[in-house]
Amino acid sequence: MPRNPKDKRRSQRRPLRYPARIVSVDGRETIPCVLTDVSQTGARVRIEDDGTLPDDFILRLAEGNRPRRVCRLVWRAKSQAGVRFEKEEAEAGSGGVPPGRIA
C-alpha cells in the first residue's frame, strides 16, 4: 500500500477496531477505549471523554496483564487521541508495568 507523502510517521498505520482499556500508571483507574489504527510506534484511540486521559498510561489490549503497551499522549481532539508507544518504562505501582520489563 503506497504511503501518503504528507504522512510523516516512521511506520505505516493499520486500521482496525479493537476494544482496549487505558490504565493509569498506578493501576487504579481504567478507561474503556477502542483502537482505531495502530503502527509499530503508536496508535489512535477513540474514547468517550478525552479530559480524563492522562499524559502517561498503560494501554491494556486484553484482560489480564498482557499484552499491554506503555504510552505517552501525543495529541487529542474531541473523542480521539494519538499515543506513542514508549521504549523505556518508569516504575509502575500495583496493576502497572513491573520495572525493567517491556510491555
PyMOL commands that set and color helices and strands:
alter all, ss='L'
color gray80, all
select helices_A, chain A and resi 50-52
alter helices_A, ss='H'
color red, helices_A
select strands_A, chain A and resi 14-24+30-38+42-46+56-60+68-77+80-85
alter strands_A, ss='S'
color yellow, strands_A
deselect
rebuild
show_as cartoon
